[in-house]
């Protein structure tokens, strides 16, 4: 093996891919391959490895390193001379100028099969001068170009482009450890520190190489920890300098776009960033594309993303604008810098952007309004819940983005003329009226005044023609929507949720042809919708839950694009029966009146989500033919009073989620759709029988189950043993259907009881359970399916809805939380035993890092129960988990489950793999000592 490829990490598969791109065996063409990626990603390393591996196939070869730097210092002629000298294997030929050099290369190499690598190219003229055309070389020749600029490769017309990906977690750990410890895994005392470094480097080989070399000289855990803390505050200069080369190649406008993203917009939606940049005259359609092609940002899921180290590099550039005084910088994002400027009144007209997120450091501080008033060039302002020493009398008219959560004044400054404003966000503000009269705000796209407690009416919209989003949720004093709303021809989102004093909508709301989302949930006084609302034919989501609406417009059937419809809690009297909602052949014989009338629900064939919860639906009011929604994926019938569900529900071929919680009269379930993935029947006290939910031939998906307080089922089947029986069937189904370990295949159910079944070998007392497992390498090849956990809660009475939170935490990694909201008015009438199955796939993906170590893995489960208070917020109750049980579940468990005459409790034997439970000294707990043992926390 060459010295170049020796000890390189993750190179084998990359070399295989490059070999396919190069096609060395094909001698009938000249092929040009580009390798591109961000600085420090490993482009040169890959090119060098390919070069060393393949140069023996060619009559001549040349590796021109650092083309950009060499050209800057010595010119293109030096590079032309080196290319000829290397490929012809002779003393350097003297060339007088670039044009002569181009001709010399063409004439002397056109009959030779050569391998040429041009490393770190940044100008098209470099390519044209060194490898200008394919006819300069003989068939079979290969040219490899590395660059940070993908557009350059496209302009030159390369045959293929190889985009270098970041290292995955395993490769990153190996590379760092090779540099820091001269081995592929860290010593026992340095595992967590290694994980922190790997997370910081985020797959960038340059950072891993530099940091590995740095930490190799530190042999104290304490010094490692200090160095890691310092690294977060003062990044490594060598890494940032290398990355800054790409920034230096941008023009001034592109640099402004880059710095705005680095300081403010990383992770934002591309469309929002584009519109904000447009309003600043930055030509973002071009600038963002250039940043993408230079690998300074990437677009994923329609969002703009920047590598953490590139972001840090950009922020360091801004800090250099003024080392001592933050008020003289263009952008402020650090809490301490913003507080310094606003507390000490050091703001200047150099500041273009300020972001201050909610932070305890500002509590009790009165900041300077005068400092904000000095900032005449401010384009971006984001503040949250700050106290000002005086009323603000001036805001910059240059503002494009204004977000001030908790704005403390009843109006905006009278001098504020924000004709360049694109987004206005003032949640929880004291604003009474946004502005009086007509304001020309032609660039304004979004207004968000959620929970502004004093807002009584909306502004006049006549000069706001481009508004796309209007969010007035929770404006509880709002009584009127201005009639001018009808001119908003581009409005796509209108949220009036919990506007409790709003009694009517303006009729010209029907002119909002582009409206896609309309939320009226909780508008208790709203009794009807405008008759012609059906003309809003692009509507996709409508929520009229908890309103006083008794009829829907006759034009309702025109909503052919409607995907989501929620009628939760609509219970007003209606002149017609439920049967009038549908166009079914079979109708209930004696239909009972219900609270809501629709004209033709069955015509909404695009519906994917339908919520009819808490609508007082009685027995017989669900039609026999329920297969009329071919696209329906989610159906919520919770809180109703029917006894059975028609068997035709099985015809909903795309249904994935069925919620029946708190249907207290429901006695049985029919066969369910084969694609169902979630079934919630918590609080169905009369439910006595279930279909075979895990029939192998009928089910193509895993199924998550929520059974709580189904007392008839538990009385009939036998409390605790029934819970284990369901778990048994579920695990057997997962194995047979090939879904074992799938991250979505988790199980949750609850029964009255006070004991942890003996099947759970490992037990603990308290509100949390902590276990220590042998390293991932010991079970990565095992038939381990997941973790079964049993938790015993003491008796609980919820006055309102409850939220049960289970935190699943692996030490050294980000924890995960799983929430289960328990229905309003529910009661744990006795102590409850919860059964939870966490599939193997629930372990965070970064856990794979640990397979390079031999360190124990510490897993902790924590619980809490919260009750929703009058402010619609959750507060912690005193109830807690009294006891825990835990068991590793393996495939052979399901085999034993399936054997005739085998009870669940009889399956108590340990597996060889289950000797993975460790004590506090990392010693394996012997089999005969496990049951009943309290594990250390």
N, C-alpha and C positions, 0 to 999 in steps of 0.2 A: 504493500500500500504506500502511496505517495505521502511525503511529509505534509502535503497540503490537506489531504482528506483524513489523515490520522487524527483520532480524537475529536472529529467533528460530530455534532449531534444532529439527528434528523436529516442526514444528507443522502442516505441511500435512496429513499423514495423520490426525493427531489431530482437526483441524478437520473433515475429511471424515466421520470417525466421529461427531463431535458433531452434524453437520448431519443425519445419518441419524436420530440419537436425537431431535432437535428437530422434524424434519418441518415446517419453516416453511411449506411450500406448502400444508399441510393446515389449512384455516381453520375446520373444524367442531368443534374441541375445544380445551380448555385443557390444556396439557401441563406437567408438573413433572419436571425432570431433576436428579438428584443427581450431583455430581462429588466423589469421595472418594479419599483416599490419605493416606499418612504426611506429616508436616510437611516442607515444603521440596521436595515432589515435583513441584510445578508446577500445583496446582489453580487457584490464583488467576490465574496466567498464561494458562491455557487458557480460563478463564471470561472474562477480559478480552479475549482475542483473538476469541472467539465473539461477545461483546457488540459490539465495534467493527465486526465484519464484518456483523452482522445487524440492528443497531438501525434501519437505514433502512427495514426492512420493517414497522415498528410505529408506532402513533399516539403512543406515549409510551414512555419507557424510564427505568430507574433502576439504577445500580450501587451497592449499599450495601456499601462496603468495611469489613473488620474489624468485623463485627457483634459478635463476642464482646467485643472491646476497647471499642467505643463504648458498648455496653450497660453494661459495668462502670463506665465513667466518667460517662456522661450519662443512662443509662436508655433504655428502649424507646421512650418518647415521642419523643425526638430522632430516632430512626430512622424512626418513622411519619411525622413531619413532613417528613423529607428525601424519603421515598418519594413522598408526595403532591406535594411541590414539584417533584421531577424529572419525574414522569410527566405532570403537568398543566401543566408549564412556567409556573409562577406563583410569586410570592413565598411563602416558607414560611408555611403555615397553622399557627396556634397551636392546640395540642391540650392539653386539661386533664389527661387521664389515659389509660391504655392502652386501657380498654374503649371510651371515646369514639373513640379513634384507630382501633380495629378497625372500628367502625361507619362512620366517615368514609371509610376506604379502600374498604369494601364498596359504599357508596352511590355514591361519586364515580368509581370505576373500573370498575363492572360493565358499562358500555357502551363501554369503551375497550379496544382491542387493544394490550396492553403487553408489554414485555420487562423482566423484573425479575431482577436477580442479587443473591443474598444470599451474601456472601463470609465464610467462616470462622465458620460457625454452630456452636454447641456445646450449645444447650439447645432442647428442644422448644417451650418457651413463646415463644422468638424467632420460630419459624416460625408458630405459631398467632396471634401478634400482628401479623405483617406480611403473611402470605399465607395466612391461615387456611383458606380453602376455595376450590375452583376456581370456584364461582359468584360470587366477588368480582370476577372479570375476564371480559371478553367473549371469545367464541370466537376462536381464533387466537393468544391470549396464550400466552406462554412464561415459565416461572419456572425459574431455574437456582440451585441451592444448592451451595455448596462447604463441605465439612466433613471433619474427621479421623475422624468417628464414623459408620460405616455403619449401625449399629443405629438411630441417630437418623433416618436417611432411611427406613428400613423402618417405623419407628413412625409417621412422618408420612404414609407411603403414596405415595411418589413413583412416577412411571410407569416410569422407567428409572434405573439407576445406572451411571455411567461411572467405572470404577476406573482411576486413572492409573498407568501402568506406568513403571518407571525408564527412563532413557535407555539405549539400547544403546551399545556401545563407540564406534562411529563418531560418533554424535550427541554423546556425552560429550566426545570429543576436540575436535570442532568448537566446542562451547559453551565449553569451557575456553580454547581458543586464541583465540576471539573476544575474550574478556575479557583474556587475558594478552598476546596478540600482535597483536590487531586483524586477524587473518586466520584462515582455517580450518585451517591446519596450522602446526606449530611450526618454528622455525629449526632448522637442521641440528644445532647443538650441544645442543639442548634436547629431543630426541626421547625419550630414556630417562626424563628427569625428568617429561615430560608423561605418559608411560605410568604412572609411579608415582603421580602425582596422580589420574589417572583411576581407577586401581585403588583408591586410598584413598577416593575419593568414591562409588564403587560405584553410579554412575548417578543420584545425587541432584543435581538441578539447583541447589538452594540451595548445596550444598557447592562445586560447580564454579564457580558465579558468585562466591562469596565468595573462594575460593582463586585464581581467575583474576584478580580485582581485586588481591588481595594480591601475587601474583607478578608482576603487570604492572610494578610499580615496582622489581623486582630485575633487574639487567642483568649478573649474574655467575653463571656456572655453579657456581662454588664456593659462593656464597651460596645459590643454589637448593638445593644438596645439604645445606648446613647447615640450611636452613629446613625441608626435608623430614624430616630427622632429628628436628628439634625438634617438628614437627607430630605425629609418632608418639608423642612423650612428653607433649606439652602441646597437646591438640586446640584448634582455633579456638573461642573462647568464643562468638562470634556464631552459629556453626552450632549449637552445643550448646544455647544459650539458646532458640533457636527450636524445637528439638526437645523441650525440656523442658516446653514448654507442654502437650503431650499428657500427660506424666507427672503434672503438677500437677492434672489433671482426674480422676485416679484416687482411689478411696478407699484406706484404709490397707492392707487385705488385698491389693487389686490391686497396690499399690505393692510389697509384699513379693514377690508372684509375679514381677513384672517384674524386680526386682533379683536374685532368685535365678536367673532365666533369664539375665540379663545377665552375672552373675558366674560361673555354674557350668553352666547347662544348655542353652546355645545349641547347637543341632544334635542334641539328644537325642531319643529316641523319645517321642512324645506320651504314650503309655500309661505309660511309666516316670515322666515328669515329673508326670503327673496323680496317680499313686499316692503319690509322695513328697510332693506338695503336700497331698494328702488327709490324710496322717498328721500333717501340721503344722496341720491345721484351717483350711486356706486356701480351701476350697470351689472347687477348680480348674475344675470343669465350667463354672461361671459365670465365674470370673475369667479363664480362658484365652480363653473366647469373647469377653469384653469387650475383651481386649487385641488379639485378632484384628480385631474390628470397629472398633477405634480405630487400626489399622494400626501397632501397636507390635510385633507379632510376626506371623508367618504360619505356616501349617501346610502342609508340602509333603512328599509321600512319607511321611506319618505321622510326620514329625519337626517339632520346634518350631525355627523359625529367626527370627533377629533381625538387622536391618540392622547392619552394622559400626558405623555412627555412632550408632545408637540404643544399641547395646551400650556404646560408649564413653561416651555420655551417662549411662547408668545407673551405670557404674563411677565416673565423676566424682562423682556424687551420694554414693556410698558413701565415697569419699575425703574428702569434705567433712565427714563425721562426726567426723574427727579428722585435721587436716592434719599434725600432727607425729608422733603415735604410732599406728602401724597396729594395735597391740594393743587400742586402744579403738574400733575399727571393728567393724561387724557381720559383714563378709565380707572374706576375704583370699584373693587369687588370684595376686598377683604374687610371683615367687620371692623377690625381695629383701625384700619385706615379711614373708613367712612366715619366712624365715631370721632376720630381725631379731627377730621376736617369740619364736621358739623358741630362738635363741642367747642372747638377753639376758633371757629369762624375763619378758617384758612382757605376756604374755597376761592377759586379764581375762574376766569373765563376760559382757561385751558381745558377744564373738565367737560367732557362730552358724554360721559355715562357713569351712573352710580347704581349699584345694586346692593341693597342691605336686606338680607333675609331676616326672618324672625330670630331673635337672639336674646338670651337672658341678660347679656351685657348692657343692653339699652334700657332695661327696666329701671325706672326711677330717675333716669337722666333727662334733662331738658336741653334739647339740642338747638342750635342756632338756625332760626329761619332766615336770618340775614345771609348766612353762608350760602344757602340754596339760591337766594335772590341774586347773588353775585355771578352765578353760573349762566352767563348769557348764551353760551353755545351748547347747552345741555340737550342732547338728543334722546338719551335713555335715562329714565328715572324709575327706580323700583325701591319702595320703602314699605316697611311693615310696622304698624303699631308704635310709632315714635311720638314722644312728647316734644312740642316746640315751645320755645320761650316766648313767642309772640305769634300773632296771626300772620300767615304768609300773604304778602301783598303782590308778589310777582313770581311767575313761573316762566321759564324760557319758552318763547314762541317757536323755538327750533325743535321742540320735543316731537319725536316720532312714536315713542313708546312711553306711556305713563301708567305705572302701577303703584297705587298707594293704598295698601290694605289698612283699614282703620283711619282713613282721612278724617281729621277731627273737626272740620269746619262745615258749615251748612251750605257753602257755595264755593265755587272756584274763584280765584282773583278776577276782578272786573277787567284787568288789563290783559288777561290771558286770551290770546288770539291764536289758538293752535291749528292753523290751517294746514300744517304738515303732519298732523297727528294721524297715526295708522291704527293704534290700539289704545283703548282706555279701560283700565281695570281699577275699580275702587270698591272692592268688597268690604263689607262691614263698615262702611263710611257713615258719616253724619250728614251727607248731602241731602238737602230737601228738594232741590230742583237743580238738574245738571247745568242748564243754562236757560235764559229767558229769550223769547223771540227766536229769530232764525240766525243760525251760525253757519257760515260756509265751511264745511268740513268734508271736502270732496275726496280726501284720501282715507277717511276713517272707515275701518273694516270691522272693528269689534268694539262693543260696549259691554262691560261686565260690572254690574252694580249689585251683585248678590248680597242679600242680608243688609242692605242699607236701610236702617230702621226708620228713617225720617222721610224717605222718598215718597211723595204723594202723587206725582204724575211724571210721565215720560216727557222728554224734550220734543220740540218740533223737528221733524225729520226732513223737511223739505229741501234742505241743502246738504243732506248726508246721503247722496244717491248710491254710494258703493258699500253701504253697511251690509255685512254678511252674517254677523252673529250678535244677538241681543239677549243678554242673560240678566233677568230680573228676579231670580229665585229668592224667596224669603223676604221680599220687600212688603212687609205686612201692613203698611199704611197706604200702599198704592191703590188708588181707586179708579184710575183712568189711563187708558192707552191712547195717546194722541192719534187723531184720525189720519194724520199724515203718514202713518206707518204704511199705508197702501202704496206709497211711491217707492218703497224699498224693493226694487225689482230684482235685486241680487241677494235678498235675505234667505239664508238656508237654515238658520237655527234660531228658534224663539223659545226661551224657557221662562215660563211664568209660574213655576211650581211654588206652592205655598204662598201665593199672593191672596191672602185670606179675605181681603176687602174688595177684591175685584169681582164685580157682579155681571159684567158684560164685556164682549169684545166688539171693537168697531167692525162694521159690516165690510169695509174695504180691506179687511185682512184676507178676504177671499181673492184679492188681486195679487197675492204673493205667489206668483207662479213657480218660483224656484225653491220655495220652502220645503225642506225635507224632514225637519224634526220640530215637533210642536209638543211641549210639555205643559199640561195644565193641572197636574196632580196637586191635590190639596187646595184647590180654589173652591172653598166650601160654598160660596155664594153664587157660583156660576151655574145657571140652570139650563142654558141652552147654547148651542153653537150656531153661528150664522148659517142660514139655509143653503147658501151657495158655496159653502166651504169645500164641497166636492170638486169645485173648479181648481183647487190647489192639487193638481193631478200628479205632482212630483213628490207628494208626501210619502215618507218611508216609515216614520215613527210617530205614533200618537199615544199620549198618556192622558186619559181623563179620569184616572183613579181618584177616589175620595172627593168627587165633585157632587153637585146637586143636579147634574144633567139627567134628564129622564128620557129624552129622545135624541137621536142623532139625525142629521140632515138627510133628506130624501136622496140627495146626491152622493151619499156615502159610497155607493157601489162604483163610483168613478175612480176610487183610489186603487188603481190596479198595481201600483208600485209599493203599496203599504206592506211593510215587512214586520213591524212590531206594533201591537195593539194591546194597551193595558186598560182594563175596566175595573181594576181592583176597588172593591168597596162601594161600587155604585148601587145603591139600594132604594132609590126613590120609587114611588108608585108609578106604574105605567098602565096605559089603557089596553095594551096587548100582551099576549103571553110570549114566553120564551120561543115558542115555535115560530113566531114571526121573524126571528133573527135568521132563520135558515130557509133555504129552498129545498127541503127534503121531501122525498116521497112518503116517508113514514113519520107520522107526527104522534105525540103523546095523546092518549085518549081523553084524559081530563087534565089539560095543562093548567098549572097554577100561575097567576100573574107574578111577574118579578119586576125588578126595579129598573130595567133598562130595555129600551126597544131599539133594535137596529133593523134596517130594511132588508139587507141582503148580505149577511156575513159570509155566506158560502161563496159569494162572488170574489172574495179577496184571496185569489189563488196564490198570491206571492207571499202570504203571511209565513214568517218563520218563527215568530214568538207571539203567543196569545196568553194574556193574563186575565182570567175571570175569577180571581180569588175574592173571597168575602162578598159575594154578590147574592147570597141567599138563594142559591139554586136548590130547588127541592127535587125529590124523587120524581122521575118522569120528565124532567125538564132538560135533561141531556138527550139529544136526538139519537135514535137508533143508528142512524147513518153518520158516523163521525169521520169517515174517510175522505171528506171533501176538501181537505187542506193538503194538497200534494207536497207542499214545501215546508210544512210545519216541523220545527225542530225542538221547540220548547213550549210546554203547555202547563199552566199553573191553574189548578182548580181548588186550591187550598181554602179552608174555612167555609165550605158549603155544606148543604144538608141532604144530599142525595144518599141513597142506600147502596146503589150499585153503579158501575160504569159500563156502558154498552160494550159488547164484545167487538164492535166495529172499530174500537180504538186501535186494535192490532193492525188495521189497514193504514195507519199513519206511518208510512214506510220510512220516513226520514226523522221520526221523532227520537230525540236523544235524551230529553229531560222531561220527567213527569213529576209534578209536585202536588201532593194530596194532603199536606199537613193540616191537622186539626179538622178534618172531615169526620166529625164524631159519630155520625150515623153510618158511615161506610162499613159494610159487612164483609165484602169480598172483592177480589180483583180478578179480572179476566186475563186471558193470555195477553201478553204485552208485546209491542213491536220489537222485532229482533235487533234493531240498531240502538235500543235504549241503553244509555250509559249511566243515567242517574235516576234513582227512584227515591222520593222522600215521602214517607207515610207517617211521620212523627205525629203523635197526638190523636191517631185514629183509634179511639177507645173501643169501638165495636168491631174492628177488623178481626175476623176469626180465622180466615183461611187465605192462603197465598197460592198462586200458581207456581209451577216449578220454574224459578227464575234462572236456573242455570242449566236448562236443557241444552245439551251440547249441540244437537242438530239444529236448534232454533235460534241460537245466539251467535252473532259474529263479533260482538264487542264485549269488553269487560263491563261490569255494572257496579257502580257505587251505590250503596244502600244507606239510608238514614231511617232507622226504626227507633223511636223513643216514645215511651208511654203508650204503647199498644197493649193495653192491659188484657183485652180479650185473647189476643194471641198468646201472651205469656201465661195466662191462666190455663188456656187450652193446651199449650205445648210444654209448659214447665220451665218457668223463669230462666235460671242461669244455664241449664243444659241446652235450652233452645238457642241462646246466644252463641254458644259454642257450636251447636249444630249448624247454624247459619254460616258461621265462620268456616266450618268444615266444608260445606257445599261450595262456598265461595272460592276457597283455596283450590279445591279439586277442579272447579270450573276453570280457574286461571291456568292451571297446569295443562289441562286437556285442550284449551283453546289457544295455548301458546302465548298468553298474556302475562305470565309470571314475571314479576319485577317491573312491569310497566308503571311509570310514575303516576298515571291517573287511576290505577286500579287499587284504590284504598277503600277500606271498609270501616263503617262506623255504625254501631247500634247500642241500645241501652235497655236495661231491664231492672225491675226492682230487685234488690238484694243487698247483702252486707258482707259477702265473702268473696275472696279471690279464688277461683277454681284451682285445683291442684295441678291442672295441665300447665299453668304458668309457673315454671320452676323457680324463677328468681323474683324475690319479693322485697318491698321496701315500704316504709311508712313516711308520710309527709306529703307536702304539696308538689314535690318533684321527685323524679326518678333519674339517677345517674348511673350509667353503666360504662364499663371499660372493655373494649374489644381488642383482640389481636389485630395487627395491621391488615390493611386491605389485601395485601399479597397473599394472606393465608386463606382468604375466602373468595378471591377473584375468580377462581376456577371451580368453586364448589357449586352445589345445587341449592344454594341458599336463596330463598324467595323474598324474605323480608322479616320485619319485626312485628310480633303480635304483642299488644300492650293492653292490660286490663286496669281500669281505674275505678275506685269506689268513692263516690261523692256522698256526703251527708245530705239530709233532707233540705230541700230548697223551695221557697215560694216566691215566684216572680210576679210582682204587681203589674209590670209591663213586660215587653219582650226582653229576653236574656241573650247574652252573647257568651258562648263558651269558647275560650281560646286555648289551643294546645300549641306550645312552642317546641319545635324540634331543633335542637341545637347541637352541632358538632364542633367541638372546641377547635378554634383556629380558623373557622369558616363562618360565613354569614348564616345566621339562624333563619329558619323558616317558620312561619306561623300559619295555622289552619284554624279557620273560624267556622262556627256553627251557630246560627242565630235561631234561638228557640222561640216559638210563636208567642204572640201577645197573650197574656193572661194564663200562661201555662204554669203548672205546678208539679214539682217532684213530690208526689204524695207520700213517698217513702224514700229511704236510702236507695241510691241508684248505682248500678254497676255498668260501666261503659266498656265496650270491646272495640278496639281500634287495630286495624292492620295497616302498617306502613310498608309499602312495597319497596323492594330494593332500589327502584328508580327514584324514590323520594330523597335518597342521599344526594347532596349537592354534587354536581359534576366535578367541581374542583377537588373533591375527595380523591380523584384519581391521582392527584399529586402525591398522595401518601403511599402509593404503591412503589415509590422509590425508597421508602424508608422502612425501618423495622420498628416504628413507634406505635404504642397503643393508641387506639382511637377512642376518645371520650365522647359519649352521646348522652345528652340530657333532655328529658321531657319535663316541661313545666306547665302548670294549668292555672287558669283564672276564670272566674265567672263574673260577668258584669251585667248590670240592669240598666235599661234605658230610662233616663229621668225625664222630667217635664221639658227640658231644653233639647230633647232628642239626642242627648249625649249619653254615653255609657259610663257608669261608675261601678267600681269593684264592690262585690258583695263579700260577706264574711265566709260564705260557704267555700269549702276547699276539698281537695282530694285527701281522703283519709289513708288509703292504702293503694299500692301499685303492684302489678304483676307484669312479668316480662318473659317472652320466649322467642328464641330464634326459630324461624319456620323454614323447613327444608322440603324439598320435593318428596322425600320418602314419607313425610308426615301425611301427605295427601294419598299416598298409596295405602298406608295403614288405615286412613279414614275410609277408604273405599272397600276394605275387606268386610265380608259379612260378619255380623254379630260383634263388631268392634265399637265399643263406646268411646266417646271422646276422652273421658277421664282415664281410660285404660292406656292411652298412648302417652306414657311418661318416660320412656327410655330416652337416654341422651344419644345424640349422634356424635361421631368422631369430630365433625366440624364444630359442634357446639362447645367443645373445650376451648372456646374463644373468650369466655368470660374471665376477667382478671380481677384480682384484688388490688388494694392500694399499693402493693409492692410489685405490681405487674406479674404476680405469680398466678398460674392457672388454678382456679378453684376446683378441687376434686369433685367428681360426680356425686359422691355420697354426702357432700357438705353443701350442695347448692340449694336445695329446697328450703324455703323459710329463711334464707340468709338475707340480712339487710346489707345492701351494697353500699360502699362508701360514697359520700357525696363530695 
